[in-house]
Amino acid sequence: MTGTRRTPPGRAGRLRLRHSLDVAGLGADPLVQKLRILRSEHQRPLRAEQ
C-alpha cells in the first residue's frame, strides 16, 4: 500500500477519487463472485447430510 496522500482540491481531487472508486469496484467484483462460489461449495456437504 502507498503512504497517505492528500487528495488535491477541486476537479483534480474529484477525478482522482472517482478513479479510486472505479478501481476498487473492479477489484471487488471478482471477490464477490469468488465468495458466492465458496458459499455454494460450503453448502453442498451440508445439504447432502439432510
mmCIF file of the N, C-alpha and C atoms, coordinates in Angstrom:
data_MODEL
# 
_entry.id   MODEL 
# 
loop_
_atom_site.group_PDB 
_atom_site.id 
_atom_site.type_symbol 
_atom_site.label_atom_id 
_atom_site.label_alt_id 
_atom_site.label_comp_id 
_atom_site.label_asym_id 
_atom_site.label_entity_id 
_atom_site.label_seq_id 
_atom_site.pdbx_PDB_ins_code 
_atom_site.Cartn_x 
_atom_site.Cartn_y 
_atom_site.Cartn_z 
_atom_site.occupancy 
_atom_site.B_iso_or_equiv 
_atom_site.pdbx_formal_charge 
_atom_site.auth_seq_id 
_atom_site.auth_comp_id 
_atom_site.auth_asym_id 
_atom_site.auth_atom_id 
_atom_site.pdbx_PDB_model_num 
ATOM 1   N N  . MET A 1 1  ? 0.828   -1.173  0.000   1.00 0.00 ? 1  MET A N  1 
ATOM 2   C CA . MET A 1 1  ? 0.000   0.000   0.000   1.00 0.00 ? 1  MET A CA 1 
ATOM 3   C C  . MET A 1 1  ? 0.874   1.238   0.000   1.00 0.00 ? 1  MET A C  1 
ATOM 4   N N  . THR A 1 2  ? 0.321   2.285   -0.506  1.00 0.00 ? 2  THR A N  1 
ATOM 5   C CA . THR A 1 2  ? 1.081   3.531   -0.536  1.00 0.00 ? 2  THR A CA 1 
ATOM 6   C C  . THR A 1 2  ? 0.865   4.288   0.761   1.00 0.00 ? 2  THR A C  1 
ATOM 7   N N  . GLY A 1 3  ? 1.715   5.264   0.978   1.00 0.00 ? 3  GLY A N  1 
ATOM 8   C CA . GLY A 1 3  ? 1.559   6.109   2.148   1.00 0.00 ? 3  GLY A CA 1 
ATOM 9   C C  . GLY A 1 3  ? 0.350   7.016   1.987   1.00 0.00 ? 3  GLY A C  1 
ATOM 10  N N  . THR A 1 4  ? 0.093   7.798   2.987   1.00 0.00 ? 4  THR A N  1 
ATOM 11  C CA . THR A 1 4  ? -1.051  8.692   2.907   1.00 0.00 ? 4  THR A CA 1 
ATOM 12  C C  . THR A 1 4  ? -0.757  9.798   1.914   1.00 0.00 ? 4  THR A C  1 
ATOM 13  N N  . ARG A 1 5  ? -1.674  9.984   1.005   1.00 0.00 ? 5  ARG A N  1 
ATOM 14  C CA . ARG A 1 5  ? -1.539  11.050  0.013   1.00 0.00 ? 5  ARG A CA 1 
ATOM 15  C C  . ARG A 1 5  ? -2.713  11.994  0.203   1.00 0.00 ? 5  ARG A C  1 
ATOM 16  N N  . ARG A 1 6  ? -2.422  13.246  0.105   1.00 0.00 ? 6  ARG A N  1 
ATOM 17  C CA . ARG A 1 6  ? -3.510  14.213  0.172   1.00 0.00 ? 6  ARG A CA 1 
ATOM 18  C C  . ARG A 1 6  ? -4.227  14.233  -1.157  1.00 0.00 ? 6  ARG A C  1 
ATOM 19  N N  . THR A 1 7  ? -5.530  14.280  -1.088  1.00 0.00 ? 7  THR A N  1 
ATOM 20  C CA . THR A 1 7  ? -6.320  14.420  -2.300  1.00 0.00 ? 7  THR A CA 1 
ATOM 21  C C  . THR A 1 7  ? -6.305  15.889  -2.683  1.00 0.00 ? 7  THR A C  1 
ATOM 22  N N  . PRO A 1 8  ? -5.947  16.193  -3.907  1.00 0.00 ? 8  PRO A N  1 
ATOM 23  C CA . PRO A 1 8  ? -5.919  17.600  -4.312  1.00 0.00 ? 8  PRO A CA 1 
ATOM 24  C C  . PRO A 1 8  ? -7.330  18.193  -4.302  1.00 0.00 ? 8  PRO A C  1 
ATOM 25  N N  . PRO A 1 9  ? -7.426  19.465  -4.076  1.00 0.00 ? 9  PRO A N  1 
ATOM 26  C CA . PRO A 1 9  ? -8.745  20.092  -4.053  1.00 0.00 ? 9  PRO A CA 1 
ATOM 27  C C  . PRO A 1 9  ? -9.325  20.245  -5.461  1.00 0.00 ? 9  PRO A C  1 
ATOM 28  N N  . GLY A 1 10 ? -10.595 20.434  -5.516  1.00 0.00 ? 10 GLY A N  1 
ATOM 29  C CA . GLY A 1 10 ? -11.253 20.762  -6.781  1.00 0.00 ? 10 GLY A CA 1 
ATOM 30  C C  . GLY A 1 10 ? -11.462 19.579  -7.699  1.00 0.00 ? 10 GLY A C  1 
ATOM 31  N N  . ARG A 1 11 ? -11.474 19.892  -8.981  1.00 0.00 ? 11 ARG A N  1 
ATOM 32  C CA . ARG A 1 11 ? -11.791 18.907  -10.010 1.00 0.00 ? 11 ARG A CA 1 
ATOM 33  C C  . ARG A 1 11 ? -10.781 17.763  -10.039 1.00 0.00 ? 11 ARG A C  1 
ATOM 34  N N  . ALA A 1 12 ? -9.508  18.074  -9.854  1.00 0.00 ? 12 ALA A N  1 
ATOM 35  C CA . ALA A 1 12 ? -8.482  17.033  -9.859  1.00 0.00 ? 12 ALA A CA 1 
ATOM 36  C C  . ALA A 1 12 ? -8.716  16.025  -8.731  1.00 0.00 ? 12 ALA A C  1 
ATOM 37  N N  . GLY A 1 13 ? -9.137  16.515  -7.588  1.00 0.00 ? 13 GLY A N  1 
ATOM 38  C CA . GLY A 1 13 ? -9.425  15.632  -6.459  1.00 0.00 ? 13 GLY A CA 1 
ATOM 39  C C  . GLY A 1 13 ? -10.628 14.746  -6.735  1.00 0.00 ? 13 GLY A C  1 
ATOM 40  N N  . ARG A 1 14 ? -11.650 15.323  -7.324  1.00 0.00 ? 14 ARG A N  1 
ATOM 41  C CA . ARG A 1 14 ? -12.846 14.528  -7.660  1.00 0.00 ? 14 ARG A CA 1 
ATOM 42  C C  . ARG A 1 14 ? -12.508 13.461  -8.674  1.00 0.00 ? 14 ARG A C  1 
ATOM 43  N N  . LEU A 1 15 ? -11.693 13.791  -9.665  1.00 0.00 ? 15 LEU A N  1 
ATOM 44  C CA . LEU A 1 15 ? -11.304 12.803  -10.668 1.00 0.00 ? 15 LEU A CA 1 
ATOM 45  C C  . LEU A 1 15 ? -10.478 11.678  -10.043 1.00 0.00 ? 15 LEU A C  1 
ATOM 46  N N  . ARG A 1 16 ? -9.566  12.034  -9.151  1.00 0.00 ? 16 ARG A N  1 
ATOM 47  C CA . ARG A 1 16 ? -8.743  11.009  -8.501  1.00 0.00 ? 16 ARG A CA 1 
ATOM 48  C C  . ARG A 1 16 ? -9.602  10.089  -7.642  1.00 0.00 ? 16 ARG A C  1 
ATOM 49  N N  . LEU A 1 17 ? -10.523 10.677  -6.882  1.00 0.00 ? 17 LEU A N  1 
ATOM 50  C CA . LEU A 1 17 ? -11.396 9.865   -6.041  1.00 0.00 ? 17 LEU A CA 1 
ATOM 51  C C  . LEU A 1 17 ? -12.313 8.984   -6.879  1.00 0.00 ? 17 LEU A C  1 
ATOM 52  N N  . ARG A 1 18 ? -12.827 9.512   -7.980  1.00 0.00 ? 18 ARG A N  1 
ATOM 53  C CA . ARG A 1 18 ? -13.692 8.728   -8.873  1.00 0.00 ? 18 ARG A CA 1 
ATOM 54  C C  . ARG A 1 18 ? -12.914 7.533   -9.442  1.00 0.00 ? 18 ARG A C  1 
ATOM 55  N N  . HIS A 1 19 ? -11.679 7.798   -9.836  1.00 0.00 ? 19 HIS A N  1 
ATOM 56  C CA . HIS A 1 19 ? -10.843 6.726   -10.366 1.00 0.00 ? 19 HIS A CA 1 
ATOM 57  C C  . HIS A 1 19 ? -10.589 5.664   -9.292  1.00 0.00 ? 19 HIS A C  1 
ATOM 58  N N  . SER A 1 20 ? -10.297 6.096   -8.081  1.00 0.00 ? 20 SER A N  1 
ATOM 59  C CA . SER A 1 20 ? -10.055 5.148   -6.987  1.00 0.00 ? 20 SER A CA 1 
ATOM 60  C C  . SER A 1 20 ? -11.290 4.286   -6.728  1.00 0.00 ? 20 SER A C  1 
ATOM 61  N N  . LEU A 1 21 ? -12.457 4.888   -6.749  1.00 0.00 ? 21 LEU A N  1 
ATOM 62  C CA . LEU A 1 21 ? -13.688 4.127   -6.550  1.00 0.00 ? 21 LEU A CA 1 
ATOM 63  C C  . LEU A 1 21 ? -13.921 3.139   -7.687  1.00 0.00 ? 21 LEU A C  1 
ATOM 64  N N  . ASP A 1 22 ? -13.630 3.557   -8.910  1.00 0.00 ? 22 ASP A N  1 
ATOM 65  C CA . ASP A 1 22 ? -13.791 2.660   -10.061 1.00 0.00 ? 22 ASP A CA 1 
ATOM 66  C C  . ASP A 1 22 ? -12.859 1.453   -9.945  1.00 0.00 ? 22 ASP A C  1 
ATOM 67  N N  . VAL A 1 23 ? -11.614 1.699   -9.570  1.00 0.00 ? 23 VAL A N  1 
ATOM 68  C CA . VAL A 1 23 ? -10.642 0.615   -9.428  1.00 0.00 ? 23 VAL A CA 1 
ATOM 69  C C  . VAL A 1 23 ? -11.071 -0.328  -8.301  1.00 0.00 ? 23 VAL A C  1 
ATOM 70  N N  . ALA A 1 24 ? -11.542 0.240   -7.203  1.00 0.00 ? 24 ALA A N  1 
ATOM 71  C CA . ALA A 1 24 ? -11.995 -0.599  -6.085  1.00 0.00 ? 24 ALA A CA 1 
ATOM 72  C C  . ALA A 1 24 ? -13.187 -1.457  -6.504  1.00 0.00 ? 24 ALA A C  1 
ATOM 73  N N  . GLY A 1 25 ? -14.081 -0.898  -7.283  1.00 0.00 ? 25 GLY A N  1 
ATOM 74  C CA . GLY A 1 25 ? -15.231 -1.661  -7.764  1.00 0.00 ? 25 GLY A CA 1 
ATOM 75  C C  . GLY A 1 25 ? -14.816 -2.804  -8.666  1.00 0.00 ? 25 GLY A C  1 
ATOM 76  N N  . LEU A 1 26 ? -13.838 -2.558  -9.533  1.00 0.00 ? 26 LEU A N  1 
ATOM 77  C CA . LEU A 1 26 ? -13.340 -3.617  -10.416 1.00 0.00 ? 26 LEU A CA 1 
ATOM 78  C C  . LEU A 1 26 ? -12.684 -4.737  -9.613  1.00 0.00 ? 26 LEU A C  1 
ATOM 79  N N  . GLY A 1 27 ? -12.019 -4.389  -8.546  1.00 0.00 ? 27 GLY A N  1 
ATOM 80  C CA . GLY A 1 27 ? -11.386 -5.405  -7.705  1.00 0.00 ? 27 GLY A CA 1 
ATOM 81  C C  . GLY A 1 27 ? -12.384 -6.154  -6.849  1.00 0.00 ? 27 GLY A C  1 
ATOM 82  N N  . ALA A 1 28 ? -13.478 -5.516  -6.489  1.00 0.00 ? 28 ALA A N  1 
ATOM 83  C CA . ALA A 1 28 ? -14.466 -6.151  -5.625  1.00 0.00 ? 28 ALA A CA 1 
ATOM 84  C C  . ALA A 1 28 ? -15.314 -7.170  -6.376  1.00 0.00 ? 28 ALA A C  1 
ATOM 85  N N  . ASP A 1 29 ? -15.590 -6.949  -7.646  1.00 0.00 ? 29 ASP A N  1 
ATOM 86  C CA . ASP A 1 29 ? -16.454 -7.855  -8.400  1.00 0.00 ? 29 ASP A CA 1 
ATOM 87  C C  . ASP A 1 29 ? -15.949 -9.299  -8.412  1.00 0.00 ? 29 ASP A C  1 
ATOM 88  N N  . PRO A 1 30 ? -14.690 -9.546  -8.729  1.00 0.00 ? 30 PRO A N  1 
ATOM 89  C CA . PRO A 1 30 ? -14.211 -10.944 -8.692  1.00 0.00 ? 30 PRO A CA 1 
ATOM 90  C C  . PRO A 1 30 ? -14.255 -11.543 -7.284  1.00 0.00 ? 30 PRO A C  1 
ATOM 91  N N  . LEU A 1 31 ? -14.037 -10.707 -6.259  1.00 0.00 ? 31 LEU A N  1 
ATOM 92  C CA . LEU A 1 31 ? -14.083 -11.214 -4.893  1.00 0.00 ? 31 LEU A CA 1 
ATOM 93  C C  . LEU A 1 31 ? -15.494 -11.617 -4.502  1.00 0.00 ? 31 LEU A C  1 
ATOM 94  N N  . VAL A 1 32 ? -16.477 -10.846 -4.924  1.00 0.00 ? 32 VAL A N  1 
ATOM 95  C CA . VAL A 1 32 ? -17.876 -11.189 -4.642  1.00 0.00 ? 32 VAL A CA 1 
ATOM 96  C C  . VAL A 1 32 ? -18.232 -12.491 -5.357  1.00 0.00 ? 32 VAL A C  1 
ATOM 97  N N  . GLN A 1 33 ? -17.787 -12.639 -6.584  1.00 0.00 ? 33 GLN A N  1 
ATOM 98  C CA . GLN A 1 33 ? -18.051 -13.868 -7.339  1.00 0.00 ? 33 GLN A CA 1 
ATOM 99  C C  . GLN A 1 33 ? -17.385 -15.069 -6.653  1.00 0.00 ? 33 GLN A C  1 
ATOM 100 N N  . LYS A 1 34 ? -16.161 -14.903 -6.206  1.00 0.00 ? 34 LYS A N  1 
ATOM 101 C CA . LYS A 1 34 ? -15.453 -15.978 -5.523  1.00 0.00 ? 34 LYS A CA 1 
ATOM 102 C C  . LYS A 1 34 ? -16.166 -16.355 -4.230  1.00 0.00 ? 34 LYS A C  1 
ATOM 103 N N  . LEU A 1 35 ? -16.626 -15.371 -3.490  1.00 0.00 ? 35 LEU A N  1 
ATOM 104 C CA . LEU A 1 35 ? -17.352 -15.629 -2.252  1.00 0.00 ? 35 LEU A CA 1 
ATOM 105 C C  . LEU A 1 35 ? -18.629 -16.415 -2.522  1.00 0.00 ? 35 LEU A C  1 
ATOM 106 N N  . ARG A 1 36 ? -19.332 -16.058 -3.588  1.00 0.00 ? 36 ARG A N  1 
ATOM 107 C CA . ARG A 1 36 ? -20.562 -16.764 -3.953  1.00 0.00 ? 36 ARG A CA 1 
ATOM 108 C C  . ARG A 1 36 ? -20.261 -18.231 -4.254  1.00 0.00 ? 36 ARG A C  1 
ATOM 109 N N  . ILE A 1 37 ? -19.179 -18.478 -4.985  1.00 0.00 ? 37 ILE A N  1 
ATOM 110 C CA . ILE A 1 37 ? -18.795 -19.850 -5.322  1.00 0.00 ? 37 ILE A CA 1 
ATOM 111 C C  . ILE A 1 37 ? -18.407 -20.624 -4.063  1.00 0.00 ? 37 ILE A C  1 
ATOM 112 N N  . LEU A 1 38 ? -17.609 -20.020 -3.200  1.00 0.00 ? 38 LEU A N  1 
ATOM 113 C CA . LEU A 1 38 ? -17.179 -20.692 -1.982  1.00 0.00 ? 38 LEU A CA 1 
ATOM 114 C C  . LEU A 1 38 ? -18.353 -21.002 -1.064  1.00 0.00 ? 38 LEU A C  1 
ATOM 115 N N  . ARG A 1 39 ? -19.314 -20.094 -0.988  1.00 0.00 ? 39 ARG A N  1 
ATOM 116 C CA . ARG A 1 39 ? -20.503 -20.358 -0.163  1.00 0.00 ? 39 ARG A CA 1 
ATOM 117 C C  . ARG A 1 39 ? -21.285 -21.546 -0.690  1.00 0.00 ? 39 ARG A C  1 
ATOM 118 N N  . SER A 1 40 ? -21.442 -21.626 -2.011  1.00 0.00 ? 40 SER A N  1 
ATOM 119 C CA . SER A 1 40 ? -22.188 -22.747 -2.568  1.00 0.00 ? 40 SER A CA 1 
ATOM 120 C C  . SER A 1 40 ? -21.425 -24.059 -2.342  1.00 0.00 ? 40 SER A C  1 
ATOM 121 N N  . GLU A 1 41 ? -20.091 -24.031 -2.457  1.00 0.00 ? 41 GLU A N  1 
ATOM 122 C CA . GLU A 1 41 ? -19.295 -25.223 -2.192  1.00 0.00 ? 41 GLU A CA 1 
ATOM 123 C C  . GLU A 1 41 ? -19.388 -25.637 -0.725  1.00 0.00 ? 41 GLU A C  1 
ATOM 124 N N  . HIS A 1 42 ? -19.467 -24.672 0.148   1.00 0.00 ? 42 HIS A N  1 
ATOM 125 C CA . HIS A 1 42 ? -19.581 -24.960 1.578   1.00 0.00 ? 42 HIS A CA 1 
ATOM 126 C C  . HIS A 1 42 ? -20.960 -25.554 1.896   1.00 0.00 ? 42 HIS A C  1 
ATOM 127 N N  . GLN A 1 43 ? -21.986 -25.094 1.230   1.00 0.00 ? 43 GLN A N  1 
ATOM 128 C CA . GLN A 1 43 ? -23.341 -25.573 1.479   1.00 0.00 ? 43 GLN A CA 1 
ATOM 129 C C  . GLN A 1 43 ? -23.585 -26.973 0.923   1.00 0.00 ? 43 GLN A C  1 
ATOM 130 N N  . ARG A 1 44 ? -22.837 -27.360 -0.082  1.00 0.00 ? 44 ARG A N  1 
ATOM 131 C CA . ARG A 1 44 ? -23.064 -28.664 -0.731  1.00 0.00 ? 44 ARG A CA 1 
ATOM 132 C C  . ARG A 1 44 ? -23.016 -29.830 0.254   1.00 0.00 ? 44 ARG A C  1 
ATOM 133 N N  . PRO A 1 45 ? -21.968 -29.993 1.082   1.00 0.00 ? 45 PRO A N  1 
ATOM 134 C CA . PRO A 1 45 ? -21.965 -31.123 2.023   1.00 0.00 ? 45 PRO A CA 1 
ATOM 135 C C  . PRO A 1 45 ? -23.051 -30.990 3.094   1.00 0.00 ? 45 PRO A C  1 
ATOM 136 N N  . LEU A 1 46 ? -23.372 -29.763 3.459   1.00 0.00 ? 46 LEU A N  1 
ATOM 137 C CA . LEU A 1 46 ? -24.424 -29.576 4.461   1.00 0.00 ? 46 LEU A CA 1 
ATOM 138 C C  . LEU A 1 46 ? -25.765 -30.041 3.927   1.00 0.00 ? 46 LEU A C  1 
ATOM 139 N N  . ARG A 1 47 ? -26.037 -29.786 2.664   1.00 0.00 ? 47 ARG A N  1 
ATOM 140 C CA . ARG A 1 47 ? -27.289 -30.248 2.042   1.00 0.00 ? 47 ARG A CA 1 
ATOM 141 C C  . ARG A 1 47 ? -27.302 -31.756 1.909   1.00 0.00 ? 47 ARG A C  1 
ATOM 142 N N  . ALA A 1 48 ? -26.136 -32.348 1.662   1.00 0.00 ? 48 ALA A N  1 
ATOM 143 C CA . ALA A 1 48 ? -26.056 -33.801 1.489   1.00 0.00 ? 48 ALA A CA 1 
ATOM 144 C C  . ALA A 1 48 ? -26.348 -34.537 2.801   1.00 0.00 ? 48 ALA A C  1 
ATOM 145 N N  . GLU A 1 49 ? -26.061 -33.904 3.921   1.00 0.00 ? 49 GLU A N  1 
ATOM 146 C CA . GLU A 1 49 ? -26.328 -34.525 5.223   1.00 0.00 ? 49 GLU A CA 1 
ATOM 147 C C  . GLU A 1 49 ? -27.813 -34.621 5.526   1.00 0.00 ? 49 GLU A C  1 
ATOM 148 N N  . GLN A 1 50 ? -28.611 -33.754 4.964   1.00 0.00 ? 50 GLN A N  1 
ATOM 149 C CA . GLN A 1 50 ? -30.044 -33.713 5.290   1.00 0.00 ? 50 GLN A CA 1 
ATOM 150 C C  . GLN A 1 50 ? -30.811 -34.814 4.667   1.00 0.00 ? 50 GLN A C  1 
# 
